[in-house]
Amino acid sequence: MPDEQRVANNSQTYVVNADTFSYETLEQQNGQATVVRFQLEDSRYHAGDVVVVLSEGEIHFHGMIGRLADGWATATDRRGSLLPATVQ
């Protein structure tokens, strides 16, 4: 099986509470963060995994981790982000 398929079949979801999610906005649209950078030092997660930020059961950010290096991850949600475009 090609590496791309094997990785895609084993992707994981990193779920975090919006109240405790600390991030830096790299790109924004209409005041909402569409590309964020955040600390992620858990070795279970890799580029290609998904991050979901929840607030009281509602999804505020849902995106794929595109880069993960030196304990910092970058993720993108260009369609439905509700995270404010600020540095927290």
C-alpha positions as CSV (number, residue, x, y, z in Angstrom):
1,M,0.0,0.0,0.0
2,P,1.4,3.5,-0.8
3,D,2.5,5.6,2.1
4,E,-0.1,8.2,1.4
5,Q,-2.9,5.8,1.7
6,R,-1.5,4.2,4.9
7,V,-1.1,7.6,6.6
8,A,-4.6,8.7,5.5
9,N,-6.2,5.6,6.9
10,N,-4.5,6.2,10.3
11,S,-5.3,9.8,10.8
12,Q,-6.3,11.0,14.2
13,T,-8.4,13.8,15.6
14,Y,-7.0,16.2,18.2
15,V,-9.9,17.7,20.1
16,V,-9.4,20.8,22.3
17,N,-11.8,23.1,24.2
18,A,-12.0,26.6,22.8
19,D,-11.6,28.1,26.3
20,T,-8.2,26.6,26.7
21,F,-7.0,26.7,23.1
22,S,-4.1,29.1,22.7
23,Y,-3.2,29.9,19.1
24,E,-1.6,32.5,16.8
25,T,-3.6,33.7,13.8
26,L,-1.5,33.3,10.6
27,E,-4.4,34.1,8.2
28,Q,-7.9,35.5,8.7
29,Q,-11.0,36.2,6.7
30,N,-13.8,38.5,8.0
31,G,-12.3,38.6,11.5
32,Q,-12.2,34.8,11.8
33,A,-8.9,32.8,12.0
34,T,-8.6,30.5,9.0
35,V,-4.9,29.4,9.5
36,V,-3.6,29.0,13.0
37,R,-0.4,28.0,14.7
38,F,-0.5,26.3,18.1
39,Q,1.6,24.2,20.4
40,L,1.2,20.5,20.0
41,E,3.9,18.4,21.7
42,D,2.0,15.1,21.8
43,S,3.9,12.6,19.7
44,R,0.6,10.7,18.8
45,Y,-0.3,13.5,16.3
46,H,1.3,14.2,12.9
47,A,0.8,16.3,9.8
48,G,-2.4,15.0,8.1
49,D,-4.3,14.6,11.4
50,V,-7.3,16.8,12.2
51,V,-7.8,19.4,14.9
52,V,-11.3,20.2,16.2
53,V,-11.8,23.1,18.6
54,L,-15.1,22.9,20.5
55,S,-17.1,25.4,22.5
56,E,-20.0,24.0,24.4
57,G,-20.5,21.2,21.9
58,E,-20.2,23.5,18.8
59,I,-17.3,23.2,16.4
60,H,-15.4,26.5,16.2
61,F,-12.5,25.3,14.1
62,H,-12.1,22.1,12.1
63,G,-9.0,21.7,10.0
64,M,-6.2,19.5,8.9
65,I,-2.8,19.8,10.5
66,G,-0.6,20.7,7.5
67,R,2.7,21.1,9.4
68,L,4.0,19.9,12.7
69,A,7.6,20.7,13.8
70,D,9.4,21.5,17.0
71,G,6.2,21.3,19.0
72,W,4.3,23.7,16.9
73,A,1.4,22.8,14.5
74,T,-0.2,24.8,11.7
75,A,-3.8,24.0,10.7
76,T,-6.3,25.4,8.2
77,D,-10.1,25.9,8.3
78,R,-11.1,28.2,5.4
79,R,-14.8,27.4,5.4
80,G,-16.3,27.4,8.8
81,S,-13.9,28.9,11.4
82,L,-15.5,30.7,14.3
83,L,-12.2,31.4,16.1
84,P,-11.5,35.1,16.4
85,A,-8.5,36.4,14.5
86,T,-6.4,37.4,17.5
87,V,-3.3,36.2,19.2
88,Q,-4.3,34.5,22.4
